Amino acid sequence: MQTFDLKRFRLDKKLTQVDLAELFSCNQNFISRIEKGIRQIPPEKLDILQSKYGDISMYYTEEKEGVSIPDATPQDIMMAGADAFSRQIVQMMNEKLIAPYSLLVEKDKEIEKLNREIGKLQAQLEQCKKADAQMGNAAKCADAV
């Protein structure tokens, strides 16, 4: 079965997904889904490309059974996986689903500082209570005389 490589076409023509979306009168997400292989490009959209850009036959590829990565070493596959993992982590941080370790360390230091400040304030409060109690005892003694 032949498929149309929309991403390669778009990049060769120096178009953005938004440019194609405007040409097709659809949204950018539709173009993205086609490029990711989630959707097939409808024949009427291919007709639009054919009429605007002429011969587009070089962008048809033969779909093969199974997935193969030509000339990829295990190191290449590992690096591609690490890159995808890194992008996912960054996206999760941007969406505030997780926080970077350095931020957590920074927050821990801030919490320690605030806990020390709370300790100082509690000590001052205890001193004030003792001073008030001593003043109260002196006043009772003066009243008794």
C-alpha positions as CSV (number, residue, x, y, z in Angstrom):
1,M,0.0,0.0,0.0
2,Q,1.3,3.5,-0.9
3,T,1.2,6.3,1.6
4,F,1.9,10.0,1.1
5,D,4.8,11.4,3.1
6,L,3.2,14.8,4.0
7,K,5.9,15.8,6.4
8,R,8.7,15.3,3.8
9,F,6.5,17.2,1.3
10,R,5.9,20.0,3.7
11,L,9.6,20.3,4.7
12,D,10.8,20.2,1.1
13,K,8.4,23.0,0.2
14,K,9.4,25.0,3.4
15,L,5.8,25.0,4.7
16,T,4.6,24.9,8.2
17,Q,1.8,22.7,9.5
18,V,-0.2,26.0,9.9
19,D,0.4,26.8,6.2
20,L,-0.9,23.4,5.2
21,A,-3.9,23.7,7.5
22,E,-4.8,27.0,5.9
23,L,-4.5,25.5,2.4
24,F,-6.7,22.5,3.4
25,S,-9.1,24.6,5.5
26,C,-8.5,22.5,8.6
27,N,-6.7,22.9,11.9
28,Q,-3.0,22.3,12.5
29,N,-3.8,19.3,14.7
30,F,-5.2,17.5,11.7
31,I,-1.9,18.0,9.8
32,S,0.0,16.8,12.8
33,R,-2.1,13.6,13.1
34,I,-1.5,12.9,9.4
35,E,2.3,13.4,9.8
36,K,2.4,11.1,12.8
37,G,0.6,8.4,10.9
38,I,-2.5,8.5,13.1
39,R,-4.7,9.5,10.1
40,Q,-4.4,9.0,6.4
41,I,-4.5,12.1,4.2
42,P,-7.8,12.3,2.4
43,P,-7.7,12.0,-1.4
44,E,-9.3,15.5,-1.8
45,K,-6.4,17.0,0.2
46,L,-4.0,15.3,-2.2
47,D,-5.9,16.8,-5.1
48,I,-5.4,20.2,-3.6
49,L,-1.6,19.6,-3.3
50,Q,-1.5,18.2,-6.9
51,S,-3.3,21.3,-8.3
52,K,-1.2,23.8,-6.4
53,Y,2.3,22.1,-6.6
54,G,2.1,19.9,-9.7
55,D,3.6,16.4,-9.7
56,I,3.7,15.1,-6.1
57,S,4.3,11.5,-6.9
58,M,7.8,11.5,-5.5
59,Y,6.3,11.8,-2.0
60,Y,4.5,8.5,-2.2
61,T,6.2,5.7,-0.4
62,E,5.5,2.0,-0.3
63,E,4.4,1.0,3.2
64,K,6.4,-2.0,4.5
65,E,5.2,-4.7,6.9
66,G,6.7,-4.3,10.4
67,V,9.0,-1.6,11.6
68,S,12.6,-1.4,10.5
69,I,15.3,1.2,11.2
70,P,17.8,1.0,8.4
71,D,21.5,1.4,9.4
72,A,20.6,2.1,13.0
73,T,23.0,0.8,15.6
74,P,21.9,-0.2,19.1
75,Q,23.7,3.0,20.3
76,D,21.6,5.1,17.8
77,I,18.4,3.5,19.1
78,M,19.4,4.1,22.8
79,M,20.2,7.7,22.0
80,A,16.9,8.2,20.2
81,G,15.1,6.7,23.3
82,A,17.0,8.9,25.7
83,D,16.2,12.0,23.6
84,A,12.5,11.1,23.5
85,F,12.6,10.5,27.3
86,S,14.3,13.9,27.9
87,R,11.7,15.7,25.7
88,Q,8.9,14.0,27.7
89,I,10.5,15.0,31.0
90,V,10.8,18.6,29.8
91,Q,7.2,18.6,28.7
92,M,6.1,17.3,32.1
93,M,8.1,20.0,33.8
94,N,6.5,22.7,31.5
95,E,3.1,21.4,32.4
96,K,4.1,21.5,36.1
97,L,3.5,17.8,36.5
98,I,6.9,17.3,38.0
99,A,9.7,19.6,39.3
100,P,13.4,19.5,38.6
101,Y,15.6,18.2,41.4
102,S,17.4,21.6,41.8
103,L,14.1,23.3,42.4
104,L,13.2,20.7,45.1
105,V,16.6,21.2,46.8
106,E,16.0,25.0,46.7
107,K,12.6,24.6,48.2
108,D,14.0,22.3,51.0
109,K,16.6,25.0,51.9
110,E,13.8,27.6,52.0
111,I,11.7,25.3,54.3
112,E,14.7,24.8,56.6
113,K,15.2,28.6,56.8
114,L,11.5,29.1,57.6
115,N,11.6,26.4,60.3
116,R,14.7,28.1,61.9
117,E,12.7,31.4,61.9
118,I,9.7,29.7,63.4
119,G,12.0,28.3,66.2
120,K,13.4,31.8,66.9
121,L,9.9,33.2,67.1
122,Q,8.8,30.4,69.4
123,A,11.8,31.1,71.7
124,Q,10.9,34.8,71.8
125,L,7.3,34.0,72.6
126,E,8.4,31.8,75.5
127,Q,10.7,34.5,76.8
128,C,7.8,37.0,76.7
129,K,5.6,34.6,78.5
130,K,8.2,34.1,81.3
131,A,8.7,37.9,81.5
132,D,4.9,38.4,81.8
133,A,4.7,35.7,84.5
134,Q,7.5,37.3,86.5
135,M,5.8,40.7,86.2
136,G,2.6,39.2,87.3
137,N,4.2,37.5,90.4
138,A,5.9,40.9,91.3
139,A,2.5,42.6,91.1
140,K,0.9,40.0,93.3
141,C,3.6,40.5,95.9
142,A,3.2,44.3,95.8
143,D,-0.6,43.9,96.2
144,A,-0.1,41.6,99.2
145,V,2.0,44.2,101.1
